[in-house]
Amino acid sequence: MSEKMDILVVEDSDNDFFFIERALKGLKKARKFQRVLNGEEALEYLRDHEETLPRVILMDIHMPVMNGYACLENIKALPKFRYIPVLIFSTMGTDYHAHRSLDLHAASHIVKPSTFAEYQRILQSVEFYWFGTTLLPPS
């Protein structure tokens, strides 16, 4: 059996993933993470790793093949996956997008930052809250 994944990163942009990866690698405690490029790949990953589901999913909205909202709807519709916290991580920072994310049962809607220092701050906060404060049910 594989080791449990901490974070599944669903991100099609190489530039955005570069900053996410650097920030995750800089956390005090090393976090295992895996990248997939779109919602369809995320669902495939979850189905292929049902015994070692990620503790948190960090997901963009605008992606090819299947966008983040469609993927989120699918995740929350499947009993095995519905309790995995999905954090929408997007450049879309309007009230509409935040409400849509939460209406679809995302745990949070985070606006992507413009600097690496902000990526670090956000991902440190994600780590502190989701791995140090919140009790998550076992997968």
SVG drawing of the C-alpha trace seen along z (x, -y; Angstrom):
<svg xmlns="http://www.w3.org/2000/svg" viewBox="-25 -40 37 42">
<polyline fill="none" stroke="black" stroke-width="0.4" points="0.0,0.0 1.2,-3.5 1.9,-6.2 -1.0,-8.5 -1.0,-11.7 -1.3,-15.0 -2.4,-17.3 -3.7,-16.7 -2.9,-19.8 -5.2,-20.2 -3.6,-22.9 -3.0,-23.2 -0.7,-26.2 3.0,-25.4 3.7,-28.9 1.2,-28.7 2.3,-25.2 5.9,-26.4 5.0,-28.7 2.8,-26.2 5.5,-23.5 8.2,-25.9 5.9,-27.0 4.9,-23.5 8.5,-22.3 9.4,-25.2 6.9,-24.2 8.4,-23.3 7.0,-19.8 7.4,-18.1 4.0,-17.5 3.5,-14.8 1.7,-16.2 0.8,-15.1 -0.1,-17.3 -2.8,-16.5 -3.7,-18.9 -7.5,-19.0 -10.7,-17.8 -10.9,-14.6 -7.3,-13.6 -8.2,-14.5 -11.2,-12.1 -9.1,-9.4 -6.4,-9.9 -9.0,-9.6 -10.5,-6.4 -7.0,-4.9 -5.9,-5.8 -9.0,-5.0 -6.9,-3.4 -4.6,-6.4 -6.8,-9.4 -5.3,-12.9 -6.2,-14.8 -6.8,-18.0 -7.4,-19.0 -6.1,-22.3 -7.9,-23.0 -8.0,-25.7 -11.3,-26.6 -10.3,-27.3 -8.8,-24.1 -9.2,-22.2 -11.1,-19.0 -13.0,-19.4 -13.0,-22.6 -12.8,-22.8 -16.5,-23.4 -17.5,-20.3 -14.8,-18.3 -16.0,-19.6 -19.6,-18.6 -18.4,-15.1 -16.2,-14.8 -19.0,-15.9 -21.5,-13.5 -19.3,-10.4 -19.6,-9.1 -16.0,-7.9 -14.7,-11.3 -17.2,-13.8 -15.4,-14.5 -12.1,-15.4 -11.8,-19.2 -11.5,-20.9 -9.9,-24.3 -10.6,-26.3 -7.4,-28.2 -8.2,-30.5 -7.5,-33.9 -11.2,-34.4 -11.8,-36.6 -15.4,-37.9 -18.2,-37.4 -19.9,-35.3 -17.0,-32.8 -16.6,-32.6 -20.3,-31.9 -20.3,-29.4 -17.4,-27.5 -19.1,-27.4 -22.5,-26.5 -20.8,-23.4 -19.4,-22.6 -15.8,-23.7 -14.2,-24.1 -12.7,-27.4 -12.2,-29.8 -8.7,-31.2 -7.6,-33.9 -4.3,-33.1 -1.7,-35.7 0.6,-37.7 3.9,-37.2 5.8,-34.2 5.8,-35.5 2.0,-35.5 2.0,-31.9 4.2,-31.0 1.9,-32.8 -1.2,-31.2 0.2,-27.6 1.6,-28.0 -1.9,-29.0 -3.4,-26.0 -0.9,-23.7 -1.5,-25.2 -5.3,-24.9 -5.8,-21.7 -2.9,-19.7 -2.5,-21.3 -5.9,-22.4 -8.7,-20.6 -9.6,-17.0 -10.3,-15.3 -12.2,-12.0 -10.2,-9.0 -10.5,-8.2"/>
</svg>
